[in-house]
Amino acid sequence: MTAVWDGSPVPYLRQLFESLKPQIEECPAEWVILDNGCRKPELRRFLATLSEKQWIQVVRSEENLGIIRGLRHCLEHAKNRYIL
């Protein structure tokens, strides 16, 4: 689970994706990402690209829920047996 906001650097998220990709693509897990009220176009585009992956679910909140409420929001949207 990852809560992303406007201060989240896209290069770090890309690196996180690249490190998770070989581990998750062939197992029954999902990565739930919260778009925590993001407004930056570059970040929104990157999240849209990630949402095209079958094992990634991007959920959006119009307002920034903060880290605790944001991760709870991710848990509430998780569908598979395992999450990261």
Contacts in CASP RR format, 6 or more apart in sequence:
PFRMAT RR
TARGET T0000
AUTHOR 0000-0000-0000
METHOD contacts of the structure
MODEL  1
MTAVWDGSPVPYLRQLFESLKPQIEECPAEWVILDNGCRKPELRRFLATL
SEKQWIQVVRSEENLGIIRGLRHCLEHAKNRYIL
1 31 0 8 1.000
1 32 0 8 1.000
1 33 0 8 1.000
1 34 0 8 1.000
1 71 0 8 1.000
1 74 0 8 1.000
1 75 0 8 1.000
1 78 0 8 1.000
1 83 0 8 1.000
1 84 0 8 1.000
2 13 0 8 1.000
2 16 0 8 1.000
2 31 0 8 1.000
2 32 0 8 1.000
2 33 0 8 1.000
2 34 0 8 1.000
2 74 0 8 1.000
3 33 0 8 1.000
3 34 0 8 1.000
3 36 0 8 1.000
3 65 0 8 1.000
3 66 0 8 1.000
3 67 0 8 1.000
3 70 0 8 1.000
3 71 0 8 1.000
3 73 0 8 1.000
3 74 0 8 1.000
4 13 0 8 1.000
4 33 0 8 1.000
4 34 0 8 1.000
4 35 0 8 1.000
4 36 0 8 1.000
4 38 0 8 1.000
4 43 0 8 1.000
4 47 0 8 1.000
5 36 0 8 1.000
5 37 0 8 1.000
5 38 0 8 1.000
5 64 0 8 1.000
5 66 0 8 1.000
6 37 0 8 1.000
6 38 0 8 1.000
6 39 0 8 1.000
6 40 0 8 1.000
6 43 0 8 1.000
7 40 0 8 1.000
8 38 0 8 1.000
8 43 0 8 1.000
10 42 0 8 1.000
10 43 0 8 1.000
10 46 0 8 1.000
13 43 0 8 1.000
13 46 0 8 1.000
13 50 0 8 1.000
14 46 0 8 1.000
17 50 0 8 1.000
20 31 0 8 1.000
20 84 0 8 1.000
24 30 0 8 1.000
24 31 0 8 1.000
24 55 0 8 1.000
24 84 0 8 1.000
25 55 0 8 1.000
27 82 0 8 1.000
28 80 0 8 1.000
28 81 0 8 1.000
28 82 0 8 1.000
29 55 0 8 1.000
29 80 0 8 1.000
29 81 0 8 1.000
29 82 0 8 1.000
29 83 0 8 1.000
29 84 0 8 1.000
30 55 0 8 1.000
30 56 0 8 1.000
30 57 0 8 1.000
30 78 0 8 1.000
30 79 0 8 1.000
30 80 0 8 1.000
30 82 0 8 1.000
30 83 0 8 1.000
30 84 0 8 1.000
31 55 0 8 1.000
31 56 0 8 1.000
31 57 0 8 1.000
31 83 0 8 1.000
31 84 0 8 1.000
32 56 0 8 1.000
32 57 0 8 1.000
32 59 0 8 1.000
32 74 0 8 1.000
32 75 0 8 1.000
32 77 0 8 1.000
32 78 0 8 1.000
32 83 0 8 1.000
33 47 0 8 1.000
33 50 0 8 1.000
33 56 0 8 1.000
33 57 0 8 1.000
33 58 0 8 1.000
33 59 0 8 1.000
33 74 0 8 1.000
34 58 0 8 1.000
34 59 0 8 1.000
34 60 0 8 1.000
34 61 0 8 1.000
34 65 0 8 1.000
34 70 0 8 1.000
34 71 0 8 1.000
34 73 0 8 1.000
34 74 0 8 1.000
35 44 0 8 1.000
35 47 0 8 1.000
35 58 0 8 1.000
35 59 0 8 1.000
35 60 0 8 1.000
35 61 0 8 1.000
36 61 0 8 1.000
36 64 0 8 1.000
36 65 0 8 1.000
36 66 0 8 1.000
36 70 0 8 1.000
37 60 0 8 1.000
37 61 0 8 1.000
37 62 0 8 1.000
37 63 0 8 1.000
37 64 0 8 1.000
38 44 0 8 1.000
38 47 0 8 1.000
47 58 0 8 1.000
48 58 0 8 1.000
50 56 0 8 1.000
50 58 0 8 1.000
51 57 0 8 1.000
51 58 0 8 1.000
57 77 0 8 1.000
57 78 0 8 1.000
57 79 0 8 1.000
59 73 0 8 1.000
59 74 0 8 1.000
59 77 0 8 1.000
61 70 0 8 1.000
61 73 0 8 1.000
65 73 0 8 1.000
74 83 0 8 1.000
75 83 0 8 1.000
END
